[in-house]
Amino acid sequence: MRNICMRVNYDGTHYHGFQTQPGGNTIQDHIENAICSLTGERVKITASGRTDAGVHAYGQVFNFETESQIPIHRWCLALNAWLPENIVLTDAKEVPLSFHARHMAKRKTYRYSINANRFPDIFHRRTQFHHPTRLDIEAMRRALQLMVGTHDYTSFASTQSQKLNHVRTVYEAYITVDDSFSRPGSDDQGIIHVYVTGSGFLQHMVRIMVGTLLDVGEGKKASEDISAILAAKDRAKAGPTAVAHGLMLWNVEYDENVQKT
């Protein structure tokens, strides 16, 4: 028996999330079907975490056990031949049987992209939330820093969250602005990328953080309100849940001996 760890990129636009569901059409369903087509084995893959419908990934990690003796360097190309073009496996590595993609993940990074230019970018519209009105980006940066640390993030979790413990640690968070697609002399603000790295995340947590940042950027909330929002442990105190398609699972990190797949 072998334990194979792989990294997958996907455009989640037309999928019902990563994790398999009764209705099908999930990333997990397609990957497991591809493995079956290639090896004849019905396996269950274990991912570093689930992503919601419409959310994308640039660095989702998963593992599965197999009896197949296919050389490790052939797994990506062989499976990609069985997958839709918007799901692409990019790396494969054989890991110890004890490796577990979810339990052993140390840090996860999400990126949320906001197109703050006057007009949407038709070539990136599936991965960016278009917000054409003016934002106070510096106020958003100040607010984001107040979300960093170990906190009870109940205010930033879906009311449907089934987790008993809402304490999580956000190690770092920052905003970058790419103005390479902005029109010279215009009031375009560029593409705002919000990066958040933590030990783990609650349902909709990053999207609610971004929705709250947008409230700050629009002047509906002050940067200094974040501390009170966290302390309230009340979902109603935070901002709206930002739309799914702007979110991407950017990277998952493991201990040195298994993090590079």
GUZA-583561 format. One record per residue (C-alpha): x, y, z. Coordinates in steps of 0.25 Angstrom, whole numbers, plus 5000, padded with zeros to 4 digits. Each point is the difference from the previous one (the first is absolute). Layout:
XYZ ...
//
This chain:
500050005000 500550144996 499650145005 499950104989 500050155003 499650094989 499850154998 498850054991 499650134994 498550024996 499050114995 498949975010 499050084992 499149894995 500249905012 499349985013 501250015008 501249915003 499349895009 499249904994 498550025001 498749914997 499850094988 501449984994 500750094991 501150035011 501550014998 500249875009 499049934991 500850034987 501349965006 499549875006 499449964987 501350044993 500849915009 499049894998 500150014985 501550005000 500249895011 498749925001 500050045015 498850075007 500850085010 499650125010 500950124999 500350085013 500250154997 500650115009 498650065001 498750024993 499750124991 498650064998 499350004986 500650104991 501350015008 501349974993 501449945003 501450024996 500649915010 499049905006 500749875005 499449865001 500549865003 499549864997 500449865002 500249914988 500649874996 500350054986 501550004996 499950114990 501350085001 499950135008 500450094989 498949954991 498850025010 499750144996 500049994985 499349875000 498850055009 499950134993 499749934988 498749955007 499650135006 499350134995 500950114995 499650095012 500649895010 501549994999 501049915008 501350075001 500949915010 500049865006 500949945011 500049875007 499950025015 500049915012 498749935003 499850085012 499950134992 498650075001 499850124991 499050065010 500549975014 501550034996 499750134994 500850115008 499650134992 499050034990 499950134992 498850064992 500050114990 498850094998 500150084987 499250134999 500050084986 499950145005 500150064985 498850074994 499749884990 500149855002 501149924994 499349904991 501249915000 500049995015 498650025004 499949865005 501050025011 499850155004 498950075007 499850134992 499850125009 500050134992 499850105011 501150075008 500649925011 500950055012 501149894998 500850065012 498949995009 499749854995 501549975003 499950055014 498749925003 500649884994 501250005010 499050005012 499549874994 501449945002 500249915013 499349895008 498650045002 498649945001 499550034985 498549975003 499750144994 500749964987 499449864999 498849954993 498849995009 499949864994 501449965005 499949875008 501450025007 499950005015 501350085001 500150134992 501450045005 501050004989 501350074997 500350094989 501550014998 500150114990 499150084991 500350114990 499550074988 500750024986 499650094989 500349974985 499750124992 500649944987 498549994994 499650145004 499850114989 501050115001 499450135005 498749935005 499549985014 500249854999 500649945013 500649884995 499849855004 500049995015 500549865005 499749975014 500949895006 499649925013 500949895006 499549925012 500049875007 498649974995 498850074996 498550005004 498949994989 499950134992 501150065010 500850064989 498950054992 499350075012 501450065003 500050064986 498650045001 500350085013 501250064993 499250054989 499050065010 501350075006 500450054986 498750054997 499950085013 498949925006 500949955011 501350065006 501349925001 499950015015 498749935000 500749864997 500449985015 498550025005 499549914989 500949895004 499750025015 498549994997 500049864994 498850044992 499949974985 499050124999 501150105004 501049964988 499850044986 499349924989 500649874994 500850044988 499649924987 500749874998 500650014987 501150105005 500649905009 501149914997 500749895009 501450054997 500949915008 500149895010 501349985008 500549875007 501249965008 501350014992 500049864996 498650004994 499750144996 500649994986 499149924991 
//
